Amino acid sequence: MNNKQDVRFLDVSIDEWMQMTRSGAGRKAKVIPHGNSMWPLIRSDKDMVEIVSVDRELKPGDIVVFRRSDGQAVIHRIFRISGDEIQTLGDNCDRPDAPVKRSDVIGIAARIHRGSISFDSNRTAGQADKIRLFTKEIRKIRKKLKSRMISE
């Protein structure tokens, strides 16, 4: 499973957001992601993610919004950084994404809002491996159940 996290900006378009961040406006944007690649941390069509402009050095574990070559905006966690290239991985994905350039990063996920609860997304960086192991086990169980249902 290598789902992408499709991002819809609620208050600005992606192009407007990029223009604002390049001009130094540093504005926040709120998005509701669609897709299960960051589950269980970010729930599709339910949780809201606050995006801020990149105002610091990026590091592995950061959750970022980047623009793929096809123009789609994706929210994933930084897995590896090598020079000008960043490789990301969704918490619910088996394989890392193809590397993107730092300039493709639109913003950093600052906060995640789930109903009346809000938490800092940077506090989840240390839990990424645990989340990945948890979701991997769930996928194994789901696969076994599916194969049993087909064989019956």
Order of alpha helices (4+ residues) and beta strands (2+ residues): beta-alpha-beta-beta-beta-beta-beta-beta-beta-beta-alpha
